[in-house]
C-alpha cells in the first residue's frame, strides 16, 4: 500500500512540475529551464547526501546513471516528436510506454491478483485517453492541422513519465523543415520505449541499492539518476547559445520551483519502485497527464472535455482496484 501511495505522490509532483514548467517556458528558453531545474535538483540532493552520506556501489551508480540518461534521451525524443507533429498524435504514442514496466514486472514473476490486473489496465487506458486529448489540438477554422506549439496559445500539456518543459517558440529551439505525422512517429515510439525502460532500469538500481526504501539507498539512487539526466541535458544544451541559457533571477526562481517539485517526485518514485511491484508502481507513477489536466481545470480555468472526464474516471477506478487488489 505504501508503494501505491508513493507512486501516486510521484505522479502528483510530476504533474505539478509539468504545469510549473509549462508556465516557465512561456517566459524563458526551454533549454535554460530544463538545465537550471536539473541543476537545482542535483544541488538539493547533493546537500542531502552530505548529511546522510549514502553508500554508492558501482551497480547503483551504473544503473542509476543509465536510468537518468535514458529518461533524458526519451524526453529529447518526445520534444522532437512534438516539434514535428501534433501533440494529440504524439502524446498517446509516447504515453504507451507505461505498458513496458507492466510487462517487465509480469515477466519477472511479480504476482498480481485479478482486481489489480484490471486496475492496471484501467489506469493505462485512462492515461492514454487523457494524454491523447490533453493538449486540445485539432483542426483550426480553415480545416488544416494546428502546429504542436503555436506562440501565445494556452495548451494543457501532457508528457508521460518524467516530466520537464515542453518545446516553446522561444527562438532557442531548432526549427525543422517539415512537420508531419510520419516524421514524428519514429521519435514518439522511441520515446515511449525510453519512458517505459526508465522504470525497468530504476527498478534495477533500487534492487542494487537494497534497503527497501530507507534514506541512504533512496538518496543514492535519486542522486545518480539526476546526474545521469543532467549529463544528457548538458550535451543537448551545448547546442544552444549563451543567451538561451543565461541565468536570470526570474529564470532561477521558476526553474528552482520545478527542480524542487521534481526532487520530491523522484524520491517518492524511487521508494515506490523499491518497495512495490513494478507492474503496479509503473502505471501509478505515470499519472502526471491526468494530474496536469486536473490542475489546469481547477487552477487555470481550463475546460474538461467529456472524453477527458472518462479518462480521469478510468484512472481513479483503476487506482482503487490496484489499492484494494
Phi, psi and omega in degrees: 000321180296321178297320178298313182297315182292326176296320177292320177301318178298318179296320178298317180296316180292324176295318177295320177299321179298318179293315181296315181290327176298324176288322183294321185284357172278346180243341183225165180291148180299316181300319183291320179295316179297316183295308185287332176290321178288324174296322176298313179299318180294322179295317179297315180292326177296319177296318178296324180293328177295331180275311185280328183053066181289149177280131180247117175257160182299321176299319179295314180297316182296309181292323179294313178298320179295319180296313180295318180295319180295319178298318181292319178297318178299321179295318178297319177295321179296317178297319178299317178297321179295323180290333185263338185221182182280141181300323182296338177266317185290315187301312180293328178294312179294326180290343180293349177298346178297340179289332187300309179295331177295311180296317180297319179294317180293319177294332178281001176089015179289124181283135177226131175287160182301319176300322179292322178296316177297321179295317178298317178298320178294320178296313180300314180298317180296318179298316181294322178296313180294318179297323182288336184244359188291334186275340183073016179291151177177180180294145177272189185297333181276353179090358179269151181296144177277150178290159181294331182222101178255129183304141174065021179252125182282124178232145167275112185265138178232123174231127186288156176063223180298128183253140176212175184305140176270160184301145178225157179277078185244013181064010176247001178252125182299137181272147178257147183288330183233150176227120181201161178297321182296316182290338180267347187293314183297308178297329178293317178294317178296323177296319178301315178297321179293316179298318178291318179297332178303316180296322180295313179295323178296322177297320178295322179294316180293325177294319178293327181286329183070192175086341177048056174091004177288164191300312184299303179299322179299314181293322179299315181293313181299321181294315181290325177296315180297320179295319179297318178294321182294323179300315179293319179298321178297320178297319179291321182290339181298340179275359181257159179282163178297328180297329180285336187250353186301131180285130175230154185308313181294323178296312182296324179294313180294313180294326178297319178296317178297315180297321180295314180295321179297321179297318177300314179296318180299313181296317179297319182291320179298315179295317181299316180294327182288331186247349183242162177293135184299325181296338179261314184295323181304303179297319181290336176274004181242028182271009186300329175299322178294315180298318180300315179296316181296318178295318180297323179290315186284320188256331186253000177074016177288152179271141177264116180290162180299318181291328175294320178299321177296317179297316178298318179297321178296320179295314180297316179296319178296320178299320178295317179296319179295317182293324183268345182273000000 
